[in-house]
């Protein structure tokens, strides 16, 4: 069994993580419901599936912030990181 898509919804935004079979990249799309001034409402990352752990953790930090509305604790960020890791090689 293989996970090809996950949708996560938080108090501030929504994120979709997907990697269809045979695709070399992970597509991460995030939307913030009520963006603050200067904040982008829509962001998309298209990253290689063999992305390093540090780079993936940085993306998880931004995704967590955009989904929950504020920077969370490391354990909160690790929840998002684990979901992202499902799609990495």
N, C-alpha and C positions, 0 to 999 in steps of 0.2 A: 504494500500500500504506500502511496505517495501523496503528500499534501501539495496541491497545486495553487491554492488560493485561501487567504484568510482575510476577513474583514473585522476590524476592531473599532469600537465606538466608545468615545469618552465624553466627558462633560463639555469639552471645548471643541472637539473635532472628531474626524473619522479618518481611518487609514485602511488601505487595501494593499496587501502584499501578495504578489503572485509570480509564479514561474512555471509556465506551461511545459509539459514534457518536451525535451529536446532543445529548449531555449537556453543559451549560455548566460543570460542575464536575469537578475531579479528586478522586477518593477515594483516600486513602492510609491503609492500615490496618497497624498495627504491633503485634507481640506479642513480649514479652521472655520467654524460657523460665524464667529464675529471677530474678525481680525482687528488687532489694535493698529493704531496709526503706524505706518511703516512696515507692518508685518504682511507677508505674502499670504493670501488666502489659500492658494493652491500651490503645492509643491510636488514634483515628481523626481524620483531618483531612479536611474536605470544603471545598476551596478553589476559588475561581473560576479558570477556565482562563486568564484574563488577569491572573493574579497577577504582581506585580512581581518583578524579579530578586532584590532584597534579601530580600524575604519568603520567596521560594522557597528561597534559600540557607539561611536560618534553619531552615526545615523540613528541608532536606537535612542540616544539622548534627545535628539531633535524631534523624532517621532513621538516620544513620550511627552515632551513639552507641548507639542502641537495638539496632541490628543487630550491630555489632561488639563492643559491651561497654564501650568507652571512647572518649573523643574522639580522633579520628584527625587526621592531618595535613591541610592544605588540599587536597592532591592526592587524598586519600581521600574527603574531603567532596565535591570536584568530581566524582568518579565518580558519586556518588549524585545530585548536582545535574543532571548531564547526563541521567541516566535520568528524573528528574522533568521536565526541559525537554521531553522527547519528547511530553508530554501537554499542555503549555501552548500557548496561542495565540501 
